[in-house]
């Protein structure tokens, strides 16, 4: 210890660190019966050990104030007997700045003191209501690492800023970042690593499957689902030496463009609930994030629900315990989010034509609980990408080095007739239609639609459904501009515009399947070959859903009819009869190109023969009501006369 330093002890009430130019105030939690303290390191790595004192101890919290010239320029660690470890509450970490800098032993880390000031420029959260939200998931590195991203700062927070014009044009309202706090991405051979795919998808049955890495094999953990430094942005995701500034700049610029930031956190079994709460509050207050997606173990649902500072923060968990519903409900600003049950697997099965799913599909399509919101997704970072889900039936994880044993074996996918890439037009056309069907499921369901980056233009992972270690073209987003990719992107943009323009497609409250307004139509109704008589039998794969626009806020919206046909043959569905001054107009059809429909949403489409919608095999058609003008009425009469002659 330097004799010129002044040491003062105090009894803290929580773990935290304060510092200024020549002063450090440390409050640390260290579970130890023996000697423990702080190690300071100068620029030459010379060590100065300063023990904690019983005078500054409260339970296992230790407090110490160190004063001295240039003291805050030092790095620091804690020690406990012979063990040296880095402060889990450190707000800046040194030692992990370079991505993938593997050594034979684990890289040494230090806590550091950061003095970078930041101008938030009056930053305010967009505070987008959940019913208006559209989530877009991404991995900071893989999002822009590929050369096709055409950004200057590849794989960084700055790269995301460069992509803001694209995100804004796409129409999403929030990006959801995979773990981008500091963690050791180099998987050292002697360390045990989890099967990263399990914790997010298994919900209440979360477990960690531990696997021993083969001798001398080194891989990168591109996902970050492990113990980490939860109070620090990842330095290798920054294009500068100031990751704190890089992250804050990204949040500020996204907010300026009306886009929220949601961060994903994974907490292993050893992480305490109070620590989880501290970490989440820190990111909300210090980095202005708008929400968190939490997976892992022992999630503190009740603590999160009772915390006043998080009442405006979106909190997305896999599930909620029934006993915590009373604190999760927020009557002022609904902010809790859960996955919509088994949406992904059941809707994939419905998509490929499995029987016995029609009622389950209808339930998922309208589900919108009062206490919290639900997220609907058909692909995420784990499992198959959206394109791969219509191109592969079996996982192809050989490149992971685990003999294809990792990842889910059952994915409920269909390859449309050929495993992997295909040049056959029939296969490609069917895959394109199936992808558009998936997008229709997502954006025409109540609840929050979620798409993972690249799925909006058909990104592939080559059949790898667990690419946690693929820091290459398999794991990176390939920014495609083919006609196939453009059609998917155009259709996605169309659906997002349609959803945003019509509140009946994203209601605040769940439909009641009743005509509570006495207007002649329920808020939502179901139809089959005859109006009001849906076929809900075990073998049914077709149904029509009508959303009555009079139930939108202030009753100011048009009505919609969504015709689902997941059977391989074409089917006719009855369109409900409308008032005399309205007609049904087809505004989209997944069996046709987006360009075949005008910007006026089907204004050139004619009224359907005998109020019947012919829906082609494995297709979804959307109809919208239009006021019937004189000219339109004339065409309607002419069409009816022509149809009558044909029938005769």
N, C-alpha and C positions, 0 to 999 in steps of 0.2 A: 504494500500500500504506500502511496506517495505521502510523505510526511507533510506536504503542503495542503493536502486535502482536509476539509472539515467534514466529519461524519456526525450526523444526528439521527437518533432512532425515534420512531413513533409507532403507535399501534393503529394500523389501518382497519377499515371496515369493508374493503373490497380490493381485488387485484387490479392494478392499473399503474401507468407510468406517466409522469409529467416531466417536462424538461424545458430549459431555456439555455441560453448561451453558456453559462458557467455553473449550471445547477441541474442535478437530476434527482427526482423524487420517485422512489421505487416502492411499490406495494406488491408483493409477490406471494403466491400460494405455493408452498413447498411442503410436501408430506415427508417429514424426516424426524427421527429421534436423535440424530447425531448432528454434526456440524453442517451448516449450509450457508450459502452466501452468494455474492456477486463476483464475477470475474470480468475485469475491464481489460480491453486489448487496445494498444496504441497502433499507430500506422505500421510499426515494425513487428506486430504480433507479439509484443512483450506483454506478459500477463501480470495483472495486479489483483490479488484475491482480497476481498473485503467480506468478512463473516457477518452474518446477521446476529442480532443480540436478543436475549430473552426480554430485554428492556423494550424492544419494539415488536414483540410477538403478541398476537391475539389469535388463539387457536393455532391453526397452521398458516396464518397470514403474518407476513413479516414486513415491517416498514423501515425505510432508510432514506435519508437525505444526504447527498454527496455534493459538496461545493468545492470548486477548484478551477483554476484557469484552464480553459479549453476542454473541460471534462466531458462536454456533450459531443465532442468529436470522436470519442472512443466508441468502439463496439463493445457489446457485453453478452455474457451468458450467465446462467445460474449453475451452481454446483451443489450437490448433495452427497456428502461423503466423497467417494471417488468418481461419482457420476457427474458428467457435465452435460447440460441440456440447454436448448434455446427457449427463451421466454414464449410460452404459448399465447400471451397477450401482446407480443411485439407488434408494432404498427409499421415496421420496416425491417426487412430481412436481407442480410448480405450472404452471398455464397452460392446462390442459385440463379444468377443473372443470365447465364448462357444456357440455352435450351440443349438438352441432350449431352452435356459435357460429362460423360461417364468416366469414372476412375475405378481403380480396383477396389477401393473402399468407399463407403458412403461419404458424400460431400459434406464438409463441415459448414455449419451455418452459425450466424451471429445475429443478435438483435442490434438494430441501429437506430439512430435518432434522425428524424427527417424535419427539415426546416422550410421545405418548399411551401410558399404561400400560393393560394389559388383564388382567382377572381371568378366567382360564380356568375357574375353579371346578372344578378337578380333572378337566378334560376328558380323556376316553379314547376312542380310535378304536374303533368297533364291531367292526372286524376280521372282517368277514363273509366266510366262505370263498367262493371263486369259484363253486362248484357251487350255492351257496344265493343267489347274487346276482341281482338284477333291476335293470337300468339304465334311467334315465329322463333323456333329454337335454333341455336347455332353453337358451334365450338369455335372459340376465338381464333385458334390457330388454323384449323382445317377450313374455315370459312373463306379465307383469302390467300392460302398458301399456293394454290395452283396458279400457274402462269396465266391461265385463261381469266382469272379474276381481274387482271389489268389494273391492279392497285400498286402504288409505290411501296407502301409499308406492309408487306405480306405477313399474314399470320399475327397481326397485332391489333390492339385497341384502335390505333390510328387507321388501320385498314378498314375497320368497321365504319369509322367516320367517313372514309372515302366512298363507302357504299350506301351512305344515307340517301342520296337521290334515288337509287334503285329501290330501297326499302320503302321510301315515301310513295313512289309511283306504284309499287305493288299494292299498297294500301293496308299493310299490317299496322297494329296499334302498339305492339310491345315486342321487344326481342327478349328471349329467355336464354341466358348465357349458361352453358355448362360450366362446372367449377373453374373459376379463374382467379381464385385466391392462391397463395403460394404453396406449392407442394413439390416434392422430389419426384420428377418424372422418370428418372433412371431406375429401372428395376434391377437391383443388384442381385446376382445369381443366388446368394445364400439366403435372401429374404423370401418370406412367404407372401404371396399376393392373392387377392380375392378374385373370384370370377365376377367381374364388374357388371355383368349383365343382370345378375339376379336381383339386387336390392330394389331397383326401380320398378320392375314389372311384377314382383311377387306380392306387393302390398303387405297385407297383414301377415303373410307367411315368409317375411324376409329372413334370409339366412345368408351367411357368408360361406361359400365353399372354398376351402383353402387348397392351393395347389403348389407343389414344390417346383421351382424352375429347374430345367435340365442344367447339368454342369456347364459353367462358363457361357451360358446363353444369356445375352443381354437384350432386353426389350425396353421400349419406351411406353410409359403410361400416358396416353394422350387424353384421357378423360378426367383424371384427378379424383376418382372415388376411393379415397384412402384418408388416413389421418393427415392433417395439414396444418399450416399456419393460417388460421381463419381470419386474421385481422389485416392481411396484407394482399394487395393486388399482385398477381404473378409477374415478376420482373421480366421474364423472357417473352411475355405478351406485350411488352412496351417497346416502341421504336426508339425510346430515349433511355437515359439512366434514371428517369424519374417516373416509375410506374404509377405512383399515386396521382401525379398530374395527368398522365396519359388517360387513366381511367376516368378521372373527374371531367376531363375535356370531352371524352366520349359521351358521358352521361349528359353533360350540359348541351352538347350539340344535338343529341337525339331529342332531348326535351324541347329544344327550339323548334324542332320539326314535328312535334306532337307525338313522339314515340317514347314509350316507357321502357324501363330497364328492369328485368326480373333476373335475379341471380339464383343459380342452383347450388344447394349445399348438401353434401353427404356427410353424415355423422356416424362413425363406427360405434360399436357397442361400448367402448371405454369412455366416450365423451359424455360428460355430465349435462343434465338439462339446463342448469343455470348458465353454464358456459355457452351452450347453444343460443340461449336468449341474449346473452351479452354480445355475441358475435353478430347476430342479426340486427340488434339495435344499433351497433356500431356502424354497420354498412348503411343503414337507413339514415342515420344522422350525419355521418361523416362524408359518405359518398352519394347521398341523395338517391339511392336506388328506390324503385317503386314497388318492388315485390320480391318474394323469395319462393323458390321451389325446393322443398325439403324432402330428402329421402334418407334412409338409414335406420337407426334403432333408437327407441325410447324418445320419440319426438314429443316435445313438451306442448301438446295442443292447448292445454288449459293455461299454461303460463303465457303462451303467445296470444290467446284470446283475451286474457285479463290485462295485458300490458297496454296502458294508455297511449304510449308513444307509437304503437303499431296499429292503432285503430284505422288509419288511412292506408295501411300497407297491404298489398295483395299477398296472401299466404296460401300457397298451393302445396297440399300434402296428398299422399296416395289414398288415404282414407281418414275417417274421423271416428273415434270411439263414441258410442252412443251416449255415454255418461258425460261427455264434454260438450254436447250440443247446446246446452244453455249458455255457455260462455262464448261459443263460436258464433252464435247468432248476433248480428250487429244491425240494429234497426235503423241506424243513421246512414251507414255506408257498408253495404254487404261486401266483405273483403276476403272471406275464406273460400277456397277452391279445392275441389277433389276430382280425381279421375272419375269418369262416368262409367263406373262398374267395369264390366268386361267388354266395353265398346269395341276395342280393337279386334279381339278374337271373334266375337259374334258377328260383327259387321263384315269381317273378312270372309267368314263362312257364308253369310248371306250373299256377298258379292259373287262368290264362285258357284252359287246355285244350290247350296245345301238346303235340305228341307227342314221344317220345324222351327223356323226362325222369324216368321212374319210378325208375330206379336211382340217378340223381343225387340225387333227392329223399330216398331212403332213406339215402344216404351222409350228406347234410347233417343229417338228422334224428337220427342216432345219433352223429355225430362229436364226440369229446371227448378230445383228445390227452393223453398222459401228461405231457409237458413243460410245456404251457401250456394255457390255456383259449381257447375261441372265442366270439365274439359273433355272434348272429343278429339281423339287422334287415331290415325290409322298407321302411322310410322313415326319413329323417333330415332335418336342416336343409336340405341341398341335395337337388335333385331334387324329385319330387312328394311332397306329404304323402300319408299313407295314404289319406285320402278321395279326394284328387285322382288317386291311382293307379288307382282304379276308376271315375273320372268323366271322365278326359281321356286321349286318345291322343297329342295334340300339345301341345308347350309353348306357353304364351301369355305371353311375357315382354316384350310391347310396351312396357309402362310402365317398363321398365328403361332405355329410351332408346338401345338398341343394335340397333334394327330386328329384334328377335327372333333375333339371331345368337348370343347368349350362351346358356349352359346346354346340357345334353345334348339332342341331336336324337333319340336312340334311348332309350326308357325302358321298353320291354317291358310296357306297360300296355294295358288294355282299358277302354273307357268304358261298358261294359254296354249299348250300343245307342244312346247319345246323348251327344254331346260337351257337357260342362259341366252346369250345373244342369238338373234335370228334375223336373216335377211328376207324371209318369206313375208310377202305383203299381207297375207291373211293374218299371220301371227302378230305382226306389227300393228295392224289396224285394230285387232282385238285388244291388244295391250293398251293402245292409246285410248280406246273407249272405256276400258276398265279403270284406267287412271282417272279419266274424267268422271266416271261414276263415283270413285272414291272422293274426289273433290266435292262432288254434289252431296254425298252423304255428310261431309264435314260442314259445309257452308249453308246447307239447308236444314240442319238440325238446330234446335234450341241449344243453349249452352255455348261454351267458348270453343271455336275451332282452333286447332293447333296444327301447324305444319312445320316440318323440320327443313332447314335450309337445303336447297337443291331439289327438294321434292317437287317444287312448283315448276321445274323444267326437266324432270326425269333423271336426276342424278343416280348413278349406280355405284354400289360398293362391290360389284362383281360377285354377288352371292354371299359375301361375308356378313354374318349377322352378329358379330361380336368384335368389331375392328378397333378395340381399345388400344392396340399396340401398332396400328398401321399409320405411321406418320409418313405417308406417301400417297400416290394417286388413288389407292384403294380407299383411304380414309378422307382424303381431301375432296372438296366440292369442285367438280368440273363444270365450269360455266358454259353450258352448251348453247349453240345458236342454230341448231338444225331445225328443219321444218317440224319434225316430231316434237322437239323441245318447245318451239315457239307456239305450237298449238296448245300444249298443256299450259304454258305460261299465260297465253291469251285467255284461255278458259278460266284459269284461276283468277285473273284480274277481273274478268266479267262477273264471276260469282261474288267476289269481294265488293265490287261496285253495287251489285244488285242487293246484297245483304245490307250494306250501309245505307242505301237509299230507301229501304223499306223496313220500318220497325217491326212489322208483323213477323219478319223472319228472325228477329232476335229480341224477344219480349223480356221484360223485367220479371214478370211473374209467370208461373207455369199455367198452361192451358188447362181448362177444367172439363173439356169435352161436353160442354153444355151451352145452351142458348140463354145465357143469363140476361142478355139485353133485350130479348124478345124481338129480335130483328129478322127471325126466320132462318137463321143459320147459327149453328154452334161456333165457338171460337175455333175449334179444329174438328174436322169430321173425316170419315173414312169411306171409301167407295170401291166398288168392283166393276164387274161387267154391267151391273145396274147401280145407279146412283144410290147412295146411302146403304148399300148392302155389300160390304167388303167380304172377300173370301179369306177368312182367317184359319182355314184348315191346315192340317199338318203339311200337305203337299204344296200349299200356295207359295208362289214367289212373286206375285204381282199385287199392287195395291195403289190406290189413288188417295192423296191427302189434300184436303182443302183447308186453307188458312183464311179465315174471314177477316178482311181488312177493317171492318167496323170495330174490331176489338183492339186495334192498334191504339196507342196513346191519342186521345182526342178523336178517335174514330176516323183518322185522316190517313188512310192507306188503301191501296187496291187489294183485291183478294188474289190468292195464288192457289194453283192446283198442281201438285207434284206427282207425276205418274212414274212409279217404280216398276220395272220389269226385269227381274234377274233370271228369268227363264230364258232358255236358248231360242225359243220361238217367239214370234210377234204375238201381242195380245191387244185386245180392245178394252179400254176402260171408259166408263161413263163419266162425262163431265156434268156436274150438278147444274140444274136449270138456274139461270140468272134473271134478274129483273129485265124488263123489256128494253131498257136503255143501255144495257151492258152486253158485251160479248167476251168469249174466251179467245185469247190470242196466244199462240205458242211463242215463247221468248227464247227457248234454248232446247237443244236435244243433243245428248252425248253421242248419238250415232251420226251426227253431222258436224261439219267444220264450224268453228265460231264465226268465220267470215260470212257464212250463209245467213246470219241473222244481223239485222241492221243495228246501228247504235241506238235506235229508238226502241230497242228490245222487241223485235218481232213485228214491227208496224206493218210489214209487207205480207205477213202471214194471214191466211184466210181463216174464217171460222170453220170449226170442224163439222164434218158430215154427221147429221143426226145427233149432235152433241156427244160424239164418241171420239176418244183419242186413240189412234193406232200407235202403239209403242213397240218399236222394233225389239228384237231379242237382245238381252243384256244391255238395256238402255234406260235412261232417265230423261223424261221430257218435262219441262216446266211451262205452265200456262199462267197467264195473268189477265185480269179483267181490264177491259177498255170501255170507255163510254162510247156508245154507238151513235155516230154522226149520221146525218141524212144519207150521205154517200155510202157509208158503211151499211146502213139499213137496206139500201138498194141492193148492194152486193150480197147481203145476207139473204134477201128475198130471192134473188136470182139463183144463188147457190142452192136454196131450199127447193126451188122449182126444178133445177137441174137434177138434184138428188132424187126428187119424186119421180121424174121421168125415167131415171136409171133404175129405180126400184120397180117401176111398172114394167 
